[in-house]
Amino acid sequence: MSMSDKDQDFAGLGAFFDAARAHPPAPSAELLARVLSDAEAEQVWITRRAETARAAPRAGLLEQLYRLLGGWPAMAGLTTAVVAGVWIGTALPEGLSGSGEAAYLVDITPEAVFELAGDF
Amino acid sequence: MPFDAMEDLPDDALLARFAEGDAMAARILTLRLTPRVMAHGYRLLGNRTEAEDVAQEALLRLWRQAPEWRPGEAKVSTWLYRVVANLCIDRRRRARGGNLPLEAIPEPEDGQASAAEQMQDRARADALQSALDQLPERQRQAVVLRHIEGLANPDIADIMDVTVEAVESLTSRGKRALSALLAGRQEELGYVDER
């Protein structure tokens, strides 16, 4: 079948297609309301999800720290240990504060004790 | 941005605004896309109620897709034609026998159909719809996309996931079948024209 034959066969269809385009089925007001309602509901959901996603990294870090330390009791224990460590490190015992006494303790050796005993 | 200026924005730009929570974008997209989507569904299904359900479902999928939509990558209309076609195919397959009864075709709409010319046009549109309903699914889809929606063959090939040659073959066979189906009605509709 040549092209012109085809065109001739289908020529009558043009008016039907034109008519279909000229008379599209219009959506009902109810459908438009349903679609808009879906759109608005979905928009609220999308916005909420986006806000949660924006807030999530900060909350996530705090959550991770909390879990890492084992909760607030563990954090209190850790704080106590840190404070105690600082205190021990900075406040020397009173008995070790004099330089002479510190030297005495360091100089005494077992060999020296045996030599002294042999003299008797 | 004022409503008039927003109305000129392309679909994908409006969809991006929709995803950012712009209520006006939601309204414009609804008014712009619902008639198109519903009409396409009607032409594929031949049933107004089902076409409205398909339109609502297709657009709901679009709203959900909005945050992930990449502007310029795909045309919103092409995406919608594909979704509508898939939803219509699912519905037809669920329906017993795969075809809706001819009685399901709605009556011409009420309202402004007073002039003889309009009546004839409507009668033609209805006759075409009745004939379309009798075509095989793929032929119907190709003919509707090509000759009613006015899409180019490459776009139709993209929507239907076939080659351009396959589209040409489908539309050609579809039109031949329509011609045969409408042959008797042309005389009948011509008679309406003369009254």
Interface residues (C-beta under 8 A of the other chain):
Chain A: K6 D9 F10 G12 L13 A15 F16 F17 D18 A19 A20 R21 A22 H23 P24 P25 A26 P27 S28 L31 L32 R34 V35 L36 D38 A39 E40 E42 Q43 I46 T47 R49 A50
Chain B: F18 A19 G21 A23 A26 R27 L29 T30 L31 T34 P35 M38 A39 Y42 R43 R48 A51 E52 A55 Q56 L59 L60 W63 R64 A66 P67 P106 E109 Q120 D121 R122 R124 A125 A127 L128 Q129 A131 H147 I148 G150 S172 K175 R176 L178 S179 L182 Q186
